[in-house]
């Protein structure tokens, strides 16, 4: 075989405009003496004697922590209270996000549990009055996606998506980007609190960037996370900057602002998250599911992904993205409780569960659809990766598909890692 001498591959800056957006998962603090549990962003909010539960343990114990339109399960965040001036409570991610503002008001900081003993009515939510009878108030409790505002009549109401977050100012570029908390800024950058006079932007939870948990090798995305304490022991935490520089093509934020999404229609729509829809059928034909699309694309070479809503409903098959969907569950033989994709990692590194449950079978028909990444289906070339051939011309992975180019160039480890499908470098051991 002809020997090819390669230069180091050239990786160009990539755009994140088409990245998959995923919301962080949340844990909380458990008081074992009275069994009280409070949802928080990080373990730093736990009080003495309380134990931090990761998002995985939180869900396993039956608790629910969110940053969405569910007020009662919303994560508690810091409260900044003005002793002078308007005496308003302003919600923020952490203590460093409280400031005196332009009014020169003194601030008293609550650790995220202001009026925690209040009885919250079941119907508390967007548009509810912030203050009611003593002990029954929707307001003065700062939540991840719920702050409260005054309407034109001066009535204080709870408002979805109104909690503000700060940003990191880069003096070299002059740009500011929204982050979840003050620890997200790089060296040399200035953190500007939500009401800093020079922040010059509104940063809701849907724009507040966070990091992620990945496996020890760093080649599998697990979940979005605010900090390392949201990862289980067999995972590693990468911050928002490392995530954006990675191959995952995922943007992690505190929330997804699902309340801005139009109500569903009768038309086929993609399942939430980066997973192939279980309900989609091409042209309404029962046998033409995403599995059928997979066969058309990979075994026949069809361009069916470009037709209709196929790409939208079968994003993994059509190589748009690939992550596990932790919002869905599946039944496990012999167990009463349904499990999420976390369960597949519980016997790592043996991975016997994956070997049993990932291959599509009558017993486990949907596991590989719900957990494509854990099951090894995430085998897509990096569409934005570029390298130089022996003639110094810039090429993409698709160029390797002609002739014996892949046979020659895929000897380079960097190309093999970025062009995994073309170089036949996919990890499909769990699908056999």
URRA-V151499 format. One record per pair of residues at least 6 apart in sequence whose ideal C-beta (glycine too) atoms are under 8 Angstrom apart, sorted by the first residue. I is the first residue (numbers start at 1). J is the second residue. Records with the same first field share a line. If there is no record, write none. Layout:
I=J, J
This chain:
1=407, 408
2=408
4=390, 408, 409, 411
5=390
6=387, 390, 409, 411, 412, 415
7=388, 392
8=414
9=385, 386, 387, 388, 412, 414, 415, 418
10=386, 387, 388, 394
11=385, 386, 387, 418
12=384, 386
14=384
15=384
16=244, 249, 251
18=249
19=249, 250, 251
20=249, 250, 251, 274, 320, 321, 323
21=250, 251, 252, 253, 256
22=223, 224, 250, 251, 252, 253, 256, 273, 274, 323
23=67, 68, 224, 252, 253, 254, 255, 256
24=67, 180, 210, 223, 224, 225, 226, 230, 252, 253, 254, 255
25=55, 65, 223, 224, 225, 230, 326
26=39, 40, 41, 55, 58, 65, 66, 67, 75, 144, 226, 230
27=39, 40, 43, 52, 53, 54, 55, 57, 58, 65, 229, 230
28=37, 38, 39, 40, 52, 53, 58, 63, 65, 75
29=37, 38, 40, 43, 45, 46, 47, 50, 51, 52, 53
30=36, 37, 50, 51, 52, 53, 61
31=37, 47, 49, 50
32=49, 50, 51
33=49
37=53, 58, 61, 63
38=45, 76, 112, 113, 116
39=58, 63, 64, 65, 66, 73, 74, 75, 76
40=46, 75, 76, 112
41=75, 77, 93, 94, 144, 180, 181, 226, 227
42=226, 227, 229, 230
43=52, 227, 229
44=94
45=76, 111, 112
46=52
47=111
52=229
53=61, 63
54=229, 230, 231, 232
55=65, 223, 225, 230
56=232, 342
58=64, 65
59=340, 342
64=70, 73
65=73, 75
66=73, 74, 75, 144
67=74, 75, 144, 145, 205, 254, 255
68=74, 145, 255, 256, 258, 259
69=125, 126, 145, 160, 258, 259
70=125
71=120, 124, 125, 126, 128, 138, 143, 146, 158
72=120, 122, 124
74=143, 144, 145, 146
75=143, 144
76=112, 113, 116, 141, 142, 143, 144
77=91, 92, 93, 94, 112, 142, 143, 144, 163
78=91, 92, 93, 94, 95, 97, 98, 109, 110, 111, 112, 142
79=89, 90, 91, 92, 109, 110, 112, 114, 140, 141, 142
80=89, 90, 91, 92, 97, 98, 99, 107, 108, 109
81=87, 88, 89, 90, 107, 108, 109, 110, 114
82=88, 89, 90, 101, 103, 105, 106, 107
83=105, 106, 107, 108
84=104, 105, 106
85=103, 104, 105
86=103, 105
89=114, 139, 140, 142, 148
90=98, 147, 164, 194, 195
91=142, 143, 146, 147, 163, 164
92=98, 142, 163, 164, 165, 166, 193, 194
93=165, 166, 180, 181, 182, 208
94=181, 182
95=109
96=181, 182, 191, 193
97=165, 166, 181, 182, 193, 194
98=107, 109, 193
99=107, 193, 195, 196
100=106, 107
101=195
102=195, 197
110=142
112=142
114=140, 141, 142
115=137, 140, 141
116=141
117=135
118=135, 136, 137, 141
119=135, 136
120=136, 137, 138, 141
121=128, 132, 136, 138
124=138, 158
125=138, 158, 160
126=146, 158, 159, 160, 259
127=157, 158, 159
128=138, 157, 158
129=138, 139, 155, 156, 157, 158
130=137, 138, 139, 140, 148, 156, 157, 158
131=137, 138, 139, 140, 156
132=138
138=148, 158
139=148, 156, 158
140=148
142=163
143=163
144=163, 205, 254, 255
145=160, 161, 162, 163, 204, 205, 254, 255
146=158, 159, 160, 162, 163
147=159, 162, 163, 164
148=156, 157, 158, 159, 162
149=156, 157, 159, 162
150=156, 157
151=157
160=259
161=204, 205, 206, 257, 259, 260
162=204
163=204, 205
164=194, 195, 202, 203, 204
165=178, 179, 180, 181, 194, 203, 204, 205, 207, 208, 254
166=178, 179, 181, 182, 191, 192, 193, 194, 196, 199, 203
167=176, 177, 178, 179, 191, 192, 199, 201, 203
168=176, 177, 179, 184, 185, 186, 189, 190, 191, 192
169=175, 176, 189, 190, 191, 192, 198
170=176, 177, 186, 188, 189
171=188, 189, 190
172=188
176=192, 199, 200, 201
177=209
178=201, 203, 207, 208, 209
179=185, 191, 203, 208, 209, 210, 240
180=208, 209, 210, 226, 253, 254
181=226
182=191, 193
183=227
184=191, 209, 210, 239, 240
185=191
186=241
192=198, 199
193=199
194=203
204=255, 257
205=253, 254, 255, 257
206=253, 254, 255, 256, 257, 260
207=253
208=253, 254
209=240, 251, 252, 253
210=224, 225, 226, 240, 252, 253, 254
211=224, 225, 226, 227, 237, 238, 239, 240, 242, 243, 252
212=221, 222, 223, 224, 225, 237, 238, 243, 248, 250, 252
213=222, 223, 224, 225, 230, 231, 232, 235, 236, 237, 238
214=220, 221, 222, 235, 236, 237, 238, 246, 248
215=222, 234, 235, 236
216=234, 235, 236
218=236, 238, 246
220=373, 374, 378
221=248, 250, 323, 373
222=231, 235, 324, 345
223=230, 231, 326
224=250, 252, 253
225=231, 237, 252
226=254
227=237
228=237
230=237
231=237
232=342, 345
234=345, 348
238=246
240=252
243=250, 251, 252
244=251
247=382, 417, 418
248=323
249=321
250=321, 323
258=272
267=309
268=277, 279, 280, 281, 309, 313
269=277, 309, 312, 313
270=277, 280, 309, 312, 313, 315
271=277, 278, 279, 313, 325, 328
272=325, 327
273=323, 325, 326, 327, 328
274=315, 316, 320, 321, 322, 323, 325
275=315, 316, 323, 324, 325, 328, 369, 370, 372
276=290, 313, 314, 315, 316, 317, 369, 372
277=290, 313, 314
278=366, 369
280=289, 290, 309, 310, 313, 314
281=288, 289
282=288, 289, 292, 293, 304, 308, 310
283=308
290=313, 314, 316, 317, 369
291=360
293=304, 305, 310, 314, 317, 318
294=314, 317
296=302, 304
297=304, 305, 317, 318
304=310
305=311, 314, 317, 318, 319
310=318
311=318, 320
315=321, 322
316=322, 372, 377, 378
319=380, 381, 383, 421
322=372, 373, 377, 378, 380
323=372, 373, 378
324=341, 370, 371, 372, 373, 374
325=341, 370, 371
326=340, 341, 342
328=340, 370
329=338, 339, 340, 370
330=338, 339, 357, 364, 366, 367, 370
331=338, 339
332=338, 339, 343, 357
333=363
341=370, 371, 373, 374
343=353
344=353, 354, 357, 358, 367, 371, 374, 375
345=374
346=353
347=353
351=430
354=374, 375, 376, 430
355=429, 430
356=364
357=364, 367
358=364, 367, 368, 371, 374, 375, 376, 430, 431
359=368, 430, 431, 432
360=367, 368
367=375
368=375, 377, 431
372=378
374=430
375=430, 431
376=426, 427, 428, 429, 430, 431
377=428, 431
379=420, 421, 426, 427, 428
380=420, 421
381=397, 398, 418, 419, 420, 421, 422
382=397, 418, 419
383=396, 397
385=396, 397, 418, 419
386=394, 395, 396
387=394, 395, 409, 412, 414, 415, 418
388=394, 395
389=395, 399, 409
397=415, 418, 419, 421, 422
398=422
399=405
400=406, 409, 410, 415, 419, 422, 423
401=422
406=419, 422, 423, 424
409=415
410=416, 419, 422, 423, 424, 425
415=423
416=423, 425
417=425
419=425
420=426
